[in-house]
Amino acid sequence: MTHWQPTIGAIAGFLSILCFVPYIVTILQGKTKPNRATWWIWVILSAVISASYYSTGATNTIWLPVCGGIGQLMIAILSLKYGEGGWSRFDRLCLLGVGMSLLLWWQFNSPLIALLSNILIDFLGALPTIKKSYYEPQTENFLTWSLYLVASTINLFAIESWSVALWAFPLYIFLINTTIVIFLLRNKLLILRTAYWQRQLRKLSKINFM
């Protein structure tokens, strides 16, 4: 471990909180209505992931899940006033999965099992967002996901050692964020390309008219 890794990890954690600022602004503006049950489940899931990840020996990279959980808690609290919706079947299954991971942690005395179980649960929960970022990119905030990608990228350089217990979560978060940002960036590039060709067509029409 090098002397700058703790600082790198703290920076990644700070950036992960900043990711939620654009989302919070849209909530207060009434443009976004977070689902209450979903966000509170994410808070619980983040707490278990942070606890199990810390128990595996993570120190420098623990700030990303902890600070991310703080951001999710802020959204969950705002959802009580500005949110909507109740418990879906998927929400109940996720909560059941979190409970089972805690049981496995206690039964086998292995925080790694709990961590990997909750990473799987988190991935299943992220699938609708990944799908939406591809088919409905206009519904996702590009700035939020870009900041989170920067944070997760920086966090990779704070990993103490390349063991499964320590790199599983940072690498997972990095891959998820990279996928979503690529999908959102793809949409922006398509918009820019369309706008470019529209300008070229307008120029050609003016030339032909003259």
C-alpha positions in Angstrom: 0.0 0.0 0.0 1.3 3.5 -0.9 0.9 6.6 1.2 -1.4 8.3 -1.3 -4.0 5.5 -1.5 -6.0 6.7 1.6 -6.3 10.1 0.0 -7.4 8.7 -3.3 -10.1 6.6 -1.6 -11.4 9.7 0.3 -11.5 11.7 -2.9 -13.5 9.0 -4.6 -15.9 8.9 -1.6 -16.4 12.7 -1.8 -17.1 12.6 -5.5 -19.7 9.8 -4.9 -21.7 12.2 -2.7 -21.5 15.0 -5.3 -23.1 12.6 -7.7 -26.4 13.0 -5.9 -26.5 16.8 -6.1 -28.0 17.0 -9.6 -30.5 14.3 -8.6 -31.5 16.1 -5.4 -31.9 19.4 -7.4 -34.4 17.7 -9.8 -36.3 16.2 -6.9 -36.7 19.7 -5.2 -37.7 21.1 -8.6 -40.5 18.5 -8.8 -39.0 16.9 -12.0 -38.1 13.6 -10.3 -40.2 11.5 -7.9 -38.1 8.8 -6.3 -39.7 5.6 -5.3 -39.8 5.4 -1.5 -39.5 1.7 -1.0 -36.7 1.3 -3.6 -34.5 4.0 -2.1 -34.9 2.7 1.4 -34.0 -0.8 0.3 -30.9 0.7 -1.4 -30.0 2.3 1.9 -30.2 -1.0 3.7 -28.3 -2.8 0.9 -25.5 -0.2 1.0 -25.2 -0.5 4.7 -24.8 -4.2 4.5 -22.4 -4.0 1.6 -20.3 -1.4 3.5 -20.2 -3.5 6.6 -19.3 -6.7 4.8 -16.8 -5.0 2.6 -15.1 -3.4 5.6 -15.1 -6.8 7.4 -13.2 -8.3 4.5 -10.3 -5.8 5.2 -11.2 -2.9 3.0 -10.0 0.5 4.3 -9.0 2.9 1.6 -11.8 1.9 -0.8 -14.5 1.8 1.9 -15.4 5.5 1.4 -17.1 4.9 -1.9 -19.8 2.6 -0.6 -20.2 4.5 2.6 -20.5 7.9 1.0 -22.7 6.4 -1.7 -24.9 5.1 1.1 -25.1 8.5 2.7 -26.2 10.0 -0.7 -28.9 7.3 -1.0 -30.0 8.0 2.5 -30.5 11.7 1.6 -32.6 10.7 -1.4 -34.6 8.2 0.7 -35.4 10.9 3.3 -36.5 13.3 0.5 -38.6 10.5 -1.0 -40.8 10.6 2.2 -42.1 14.1 1.1 -41.4 14.3 -2.6 -41.5 10.6 -3.6 -44.1 8.2 -4.7 -44.9 4.5 -5.0 -45.0 1.5 -2.6 -43.5 -1.9 -2.4 -43.1 -3.9 -5.5 -42.5 -7.7 -5.7 -38.9 -7.0 -6.7 -38.5 -4.7 -3.7 -39.6 -7.5 -1.4 -37.3 -10.0 -3.1 -34.3 -7.6 -2.7 -35.1 -7.1 1.0 -35.4 -10.9 1.4 -32.0 -11.3 -0.4 -30.3 -8.9 2.0 -31.7 -10.8 4.9 -30.5 -14.1 3.5 -27.0 -12.6 3.0 -26.9 -11.6 6.6 -27.9 -15.1 7.6 -25.1 -16.6 5.4 -22.6 -14.2 7.0 -23.6 -15.3 10.5 -23.8 -19.0 9.5 -20.5 -19.2 7.8 -18.7 -16.3 9.5 -17.7 -15.1 6.1 -18.2 -11.4 5.2 -17.1 -12.2 1.7 -20.1 -14.4 1.1 -22.4 -11.6 2.3 -20.5 -9.0 0.1 -20.8 -11.2 -3.1 -24.4 -12.0 -2.4 -25.3 -8.3 -2.0 -23.3 -7.4 -5.1 -25.5 -9.8 -7.0 -28.6 -8.3 -5.5 -27.4 -4.8 -6.4 -26.6 -5.9 -10.0 -30.2 -7.3 -10.4 -31.5 -4.0 -9.1 -29.3 -2.1 -11.6 -30.5 -4.0 -14.6 -33.6 -1.8 -15.2 -31.5 1.3 -15.0 -29.0 -0.1 -17.5 -31.9 -1.0 -19.8 -33.4 2.4 -19.4 -30.1 4.2 -20.1 -30.0 2.4 -23.4 -33.6 2.7 -24.6 -34.6 5.9 -22.7 -31.3 7.8 -22.1 -33.1 11.1 -21.8 -34.6 9.9 -18.5 -31.2 9.6 -16.8 -28.9 12.4 -15.6 -25.6 12.3 -17.6 -23.7 14.5 -15.1 -24.7 12.3 -12.1 -23.5 9.1 -13.8 -20.3 10.7 -15.2 -19.3 11.9 -11.7 -20.0 8.5 -10.3 -17.8 6.9 -13.1 -15.0 9.3 -12.2 -15.4 8.4 -8.5 -15.4 4.6 -9.2 -12.4 5.0 -11.5 -10.4 6.9 -8.9 -11.4 4.3 -6.3 -9.7 1.5 -8.3 -6.3 3.2 -7.6 -7.1 3.1 -3.8 -7.3 -0.7 -3.7 -5.0 -2.0 -1.0 -4.2 -5.4 -2.6 -5.7 -7.3 -5.6 -7.5 -10.0 -3.7 -11.1 -11.0 -4.5 -12.4 -9.6 -1.2 -11.0 -6.1 -1.9 -11.4 -5.6 -5.7 -14.8 -7.3 -6.2 -16.9 -4.3 -5.2 -14.8 -1.5 -6.7 -14.5 -3.3 -10.0 -18.2 -4.1 -10.1 -19.2 -0.4 -9.5 -16.7 0.7 -12.2 -18.1 -1.7 -14.8 -21.7 -0.8 -14.0 -21.0 3.0 -14.3 -19.0 2.5 -17.4 -21.8 0.7 -19.1 -24.4 3.3 -18.2 -22.2 6.2 -19.2 -21.4 4.6 -22.6 -25.1 4.2 -23.3 -25.8 7.8 -22.3 -22.8 9.1 -24.3 -24.0 7.1 -27.3 -27.3 9.0 -27.2 -25.5 12.4 -27.0 -23.3 11.5 -29.9 -26.3 10.5 -32.0 -27.9 13.9 -31.2 -24.8 15.8 -32.1 -24.4 13.9 -35.3 -28.0 14.4 -36.2 -27.7 18.2 -35.5 -24.5 18.3 -37.6 -26.1 16.8 -40.7 -29.2 19.0 -40.3 -26.9 22.0 -40.4 -25.2 20.7 -43.4 -28.5 20.1 -45.2 -29.6 23.7 -44.4 -26.4 25.0 -45.8 -26.8 23.0 -49.0 -30.4 24.1 -49.4 -29.3 27.8 -49.1 -26.6 27.3 -51.7 -29.0 25.6 -54.1 -31.6 28.3 -53.6 -29.0 31.0 -54.4 
